[in-house]
Structures are given as structure tokens and as C-alpha cells.
Amino acid sequence: MGNKGRFVKGQSGNPSGRPKVPVDVKEALAAASPKAVQTLIELLDDKTPAVRLRAAIEVLNRHLGPPAAPIAAPVVEDARRRLVIDDVDAA
């Protein structure tokens, strides 16, 4: 059958890396950032509770970073005394 669609071992599947954001786009976003921040701050006082909550989450995520997401996976001990998570040996 072959390995159609698979990466060659030891070779990057994306040798060029992530495409670069054009300088003019970066500059436009940097210029708009203060207004975006001010909008988020103003939305903290919105009449709608859902809007206030979403604005608060966005402010906190940008200031503190998003919360760590827990991994929900069954953990069992196999015969070799190593942990197995979701049928993949933990390294």
C-alpha cells in the first residue's frame, strides 16, 4: 500500500514553518490594540451579564494567560509498571 500522506521519518512536515505575518498587518493590529483593549474594558460595564462575563474572561486570559486545561483520560498501570494513558505509553 505505501505510506501515502505520511511524513518521512526525521523530516519536517512543514520545513518552511508557519507563514510570516506581513509587516503592514502587524502594524495595523498594533495601532488598533489600544482601541480593542479600551473596548474590552468598556464591555466590563455592559448591561448584559453574558457580555460582561465574556469581556472579563478575555481580559483575564490576555493578562494571566488561559487556564490550564485538565486532561481527562483513563490512567491504568500495565504489566510493565508504566502508566498507559488512552492506550499510548506515557514517556
URRA-V923254 format. One line per field, one symbol per residue. ss: DSSP state (H for helix, E for strand, L for the rest). psi: psi as a letter, one per 40 degrees, with the letter a starting at -180 (. if undefined). A space follows every 50 residues. Layout:
ss->???
psi->???
//
This chain:
ss->LLLLLLLLLLLLLLLLLLLLLLHHHHHHHHHHHHHHHHHHHHHLLLLLHH HHHHHHHHHHHHHHLLLLLLLLLLEEELLLLLEEELLEELL
psi->difheiihhehiegdeahiihidddddddddeddddddddddeeeidhdd dddddddddddddeiiihhihgihhihidefiihhfehhh.
//
